Amino acid sequence: MKKLSDSVEINGINFIAEAERKGSAKSLFWPWAAANVSFLAISYGSFFLGFGISFWQATAAAVIGTIGSFSIVAISSLAGKRANAPTMTLSRAAFGVKGNRLPGLLSYLIFVGWETVLVSLATLASGTVLTRIGNIDTDISRVLGFMLAGGLTIIGGVLGFKVIMKIQLYLTVITIFLTAGYIALTIDSVDWSKVSALPTGPTSGFIGAIIFAITGIGLGWVGCAADYSRYLPRKVSGKSVIGWTIFGASIVPIILVIYGSLLAASSEELNSKVASDPIGALTTLLPTWYLIPFALVAVLGLIGGAILDLYSSGLTLVSIGLPVKRYVAAGIDGLIMTIGTIYLVWFASDFFVPFQGFLITLGVPVAVWSGLFAADVLMRKSYSESELFDPNGRYGSYNFKSIGLIGFGTIIGWGLVTNSLASWLSWQGYFLSIVGGKDGSWAYANLGVIAALLIGFFGHIVLSRKQIKIRKLIFPRGK
């Protein structure tokens, strides 16, 4: 019998050996689809309408924001295929071997934050369902839900790549099938007269919804984009890597956000409940007999994303210098996730406020890094493997141009976003007077995220293009 220890992935931040590089770009569909087949996307429909826009504007924002953000993820995936190493190892080429700890820390916070959010949502959803079905005490229901969601997430994240790829395939098939069942049972709740009555919102609200889609759906995945393409043979087509990543990650979220907008526009009661329990609120539309399948698809859909986050957070923790094996780091992250989930589920008074504050505040520096890394991948066609681990090599110890760009982009970005609903973030938005102030029509559009993304992308091209070109001439096998 195969031992559990034999299933644990040994590879960490190292380069993947040639013999282990297998498969085709199509295999990327499963992890990205499973990570984004979630009822949370239906609740996003309510969040989109919260920007004061119409259903059709919400639809356009979902398409533009989702595909746009996953295009950045797809470009970043090319680095994994080219060099067969995790994202936060390859990022050293742009920041220096030691300087990469800054973006590594940012990515780590995003991963841990997202895995905590997803497991919290799964806990809340399962608690709501179990309470409704069996009249079980709410706290007991939530504890049972957490044991299921947290346990599966930690197991998948610790065991590693091969187990994750198998799990994600099954999760995708099951969740798509059961999600279709949910839509079939709730489609009669859509009131087209109310949907069509929603007035067209301002341009600022439309832009804000697009940016929310970028930060809430795709941008947080850039930091692990190469983690799943690094096992592919280098001969695999780059275009196919981009195509399958975008398709797998985008198709279902777009459909679910659009459907969620229909439901939210049709019911003010549902729309208000989503803020405190984004998944559990959706059960109010279901017959009792479908609550068990709903709980299953809700939990499994969220677990799909949480597993990827926990796996990549472990890799990132090792990349920034923690001297432990990948699976040990994943276990540490599981403990942190547990503590965070306990806070969100049992102590936070409202889910959406800390969630929005988390997304926007960390989303700004992550947007700078994401734009910078995407630009670096486009300019840098290969990597010197050994020197990514050598502070005295061609990539150096610190690249202060890139580090400075993160700081500059973050300062500009935080000045153009606002989090007035969270008092501890009220200091943000210090540049909003340029566009009407914190109470103006553009205050909640979160322009700072787009500004940060553009600063990172074009700033890195301007500052580093010549240096990368020179290294290419001196070191023709790797830049």
Buried (B, 14 or more C-beta within 10 A) or exposed (E): EEEEEEEBBEBBBBBBEEEEBEEEBEBBBBBBBBBBBBBBBBBBBBBBBBBBBBBBBBBBBBBBBBBBBBBBBBBBBBBBBBBBBBBBBBBBBBBBBBBBBBBBBBBBBBBBBBBBBBBBBBBBBBBBBBBBBEEBEEEEBBBBBBEBBBEBBBBBBBBBBEBBBEBBBEBBBBBBEBBEBBBEBBEEBBBEEBBEEBEEBBEBBBBBBBBBBBBBBBBBBBBBBBBBBBBBEEEBEBEBBBBBBBBBBBBBBBBBBBBBBBBBBBBEEBBEBBBBBBBBBBBBBBEEEBBEBBBBBBBBBBBBBBBBBBBBBBBBBBBBEBEBBBBBBBBBBBEBBBEBBBEBBEEBEEBBBBBBBBBBBBBBBBBBBBBBBBBBBBBBBBBBBEBBBBBEBBBBBBBEBBBEBBEBBBBBBBBBBBBEBBEEBEEBBEBBEEBEEBEBBBBBBBBBBBBBBBBBBEBBBEBBEEEBEEBBEEBEEBB
